[in-house]
């Protein structure tokens, strides 16, 4: 049965756009003071411009605006163009007039710090699925992960049993273990595998932590391709992972 997700307003992204516009406004106000045009007369004055801290505000305003509008605020502009509903069916995604079959997906990559999912297809195209634009984003992510995993896992297992090393971005999967930076991590040496979230300012970085022979390796999950498939394969080999 198809599962439908309605479009929702991205408030956080919208506020970031407003913050970026405010930074540009402050920059313009400071630039106009030398010609005696005061668009923020109670905040930006000649005395403020002569203050040592004014130069810091001046140089940070535009980079901050670009970061807030183009990076943090990009979901708002995507929301303006997005259709009203997204449908997850048995065979694929329906996004407006565009249909994406799960069987055509060759790469799944979750950008955790932006909560975007990149879905690459056999024809070389990539669909950016912005989870925060839809209601129940966690459920939507789980539905797509399950569908992609069901389609790809059988083929991956066949290739591994045939002796191939299947690439998952920065990780490789072999019958003998995982490959990271050209080094084999044998199954017998792996103690635990877990996910870990590290907060840094407004961003949250997600890592896959592999502890083998007492040594921990932190791998950026946004650099792992087809992570749902990799985790499904790991669960078959490491039930405690």
PyMOL commands that set and color helices and strands:
alter all, ss='L'
color gray80, all
select helices_A, chain A and resi 11-33+46-49+54-72+74-81+102-104+131-133+137-161+187-189+221-223+227-237
alter helices_A, ss='H'
color red, helices_A
select strands_A, chain A and resi 3-6+85-88+92-95+98-101+105-111+116-121+126-130+166-168+171-173+177-180+183-186+190-200+203-212+215-220
alter strands_A, ss='S'
color yellow, strands_A
deselect
rebuild
show_as cartoon
